[in-house]
Amino acid sequence: MSLTRRNAITATAALLAAAQSMSVSGVHAQGSTVPEVRRANLGFIALTDAAPLIIAKEKGLFAKYGMADVEVNRQASWGATRDNLVLGGGRGGIDGAHLLTPMAYHIHTGRIVQNNQPVPMAILARLNTNGQAISVAAKHTALGARPDATPLKRALNSDSKVAMTFRGSTHDIWVRYWLAAAGIDPDRDVSTIVVPPPQMVANMRVGTMDAFCVGEPWNAQLVTQRLGYTALVTGELWKDHPEKIFALRGDFVQQNPRATEAMTAAVIEAARWCDVSANLQEMCEILSRRAWFNVPVGDIIGRMRGEVDYGDGRTTTNLDLSMKFWRDHASYPFRSHDLWFLTENQRWGILPEGLDTAPLLAQVNREDIWRAAAARAGVPNAETPTGTSRGRETFFDGKVFDPQNPAAYLASLSIKKLAAA
């Protein structure tokens, strides 16, 4: 890592430490829950895991907590989301977003920001677990690649295109893990490319890709249009894996601690609403509207029910592998999960192997705000985790991640691309 990058991360650490101190003390010192502002600009990508933000807006939950003027605006891509976060709400961008978990850390450290200038970020809540999938082009259906991608080895080469949504993202990590578990090196044996989620199906239609990883409803839509099949839903790769987050710029959190808590409470209440089975039909109808996804309800609701037509003759109904917004602590931003994402980013050379992850977790992951917001939203203690770690995690290939020893996990992986600091 360059001296400039080290200095930037050090400066960011100091700024976020100050922001955390101010945000926690500000609420109690003033003895009020009235937000400092009523307005915030939030971004979303057309993926079903944006539902808590969309429902919080549609159901008036932001307004309920004093944030009546919150806007939730569609972003064209994750790159556009990043650019608008860097710009900030006060300059025509956005204050926060439905975001890929690793992106908050990448923006915070300046890794994906022009001139490597850090923009402090804060993770307030997890938006969902599960609910993504890896899809394969119809021309490869007969090979039979499913959770085991080994059958694809004889069909793929360095010119074969495997798409994900953003370098270092959750989707990038899922598809890399899947390939590497089958002995396919994602950096040597195929070509990984970036495609915005809503463009995945169109790109598969013109025959430019062999496989992709994305959230819903795009995998279901691929099957509906008979352009490919689902090799696996990501809950089969790692049951109840973490996915998207609700994140805000650090300066917004610093300047508006009560507004931050209010919006987080609204998102938590929305997540609870989304996981009530009686609300599922209405939620999918809302998401399908032109203002949000502009896709048929039928492309959304099946997989939200756990009903998966894989497109290769397999079908299943397994609610436990479907997207979760609240069940099984889905909303809680476990720091152990963030640590796994940072470790996988080290695995693939996106972050340096020697990076000290503990300070980053303390700066970016604001589970303390989640807890305060959950109390404000009336969440029973029984639905609140007792710690910040979910413990050891086991993956479909038998690998185990122990958050107490991430180095051992890295050492157990045969295919990797480590980078020095």
C-alpha positions, 0 to 999 in steps of 0.5 A: 500500500502506498504512503498516500493510501496509508495516510488517507486511511489514518486520516479517515480513522481519526475522522470516523472516531470523532464522528462516532463520538459525536453521534453517540453523545449528540443524541443523549446530550440533547435529550431528543429524538427529533431529527436534525433534518427531514430530508436525505437522498438515498439510492437503490439498484433494481434488486429485490434486496432493496425492498426495506428501503422501498417499503420504508418509503412507500409505507410512510415509515421514514415519515413516521420517524420524522424523516418525511422528505427522504427520497429513494432514487434508482441508480443506473449501476453500482459505479453510479451509486459510488459516484453519487455517494462520493458527490454527496446529497448536498452536491446533487448526489446521495447521502446513503444507499442500498449498497454492496457490503464491501463497497462501504469499505472500499469507499471508506478507504478510497480504494475505488474513489478518484485519487484514492481520496477516502470518503468515510462511510457507516454501515447501519443495517444489513438489508438481507441475507440469501437471495442471489444466484449464479446463472449459466448460459443455455448453451452449457445446460447439458454439462450439468454444472450446479453447486459443483462447477467442475463440469464447466472446466472443459467448456470455459477458457480465458476468453469465456466471460463470467459477469458480476456487478462490481469488482470486489462486490458480493456477487464477484465474491460468490462467483469467484468462490464457486469457480475456485471451489471447482478448481477454476481460477477466476483470474486465469481460466476465465474473464470476469466482467462487470455488468449492471444488474438490470443488464444481465439478461440482455447481455446473455440474450446476445450471447456475450456471456457464459455465466453471471452472478446477480440478485433477483429478479434477474436470475428468475427472468433469465429462466422465464425467457429460456436464456439460461438456467440457475446453477445454484442459489447462493444460500446453497453456497453459504446458508443465510449468507449476508448480502446488501447493506443500508449505508450512509456517508460518515459526514451525514452520520456525524452531522445528523445522528438523530436523523441517522437513527430515525432512518435506521429505525424506519428500515428496521421496521420495514425489514420486519414488515417484509418478512411477514408472509401475509405482506409478501404479495403486496411487497412484490406488487410494490417492487414491480411498479414502474417507479421501482423495478418495472418488471412483472410480479411473476418474475419476483414473487416465486423466488421470494416464496422459496420456489425455484425453477432452476430452468434445467429440470430441477424445481424446489420450494425451500423458504429457508434458502429464500431472501430473508429481511428479518428472520434469523437476525438478517437485519443485524450487521454482524461484524464477523460477516464484514470481516469475512468480506474483507478477508475475501477481498484480501484473498483476491488481491483487492485489499492487501494481505497485511491490512489491519482489519480491526480498525476498519470494522470499528470505523465503518460498522455501526452496529451500535446505531442499529441497536439504538434504532431497533429499540426505538422501533420496538424490537423485542430483546429476544430478536436482538443478537447478544453479540457482534459475531455469528461465530464460525461459518461453514461453506458448501465445500466444507471450508470454515471461516472462524472470525477469531482466525481469518488467517487460517481460513486464507491459508486453507484456500488453494486458489487465491491472489494475495497482494502485499501492502 
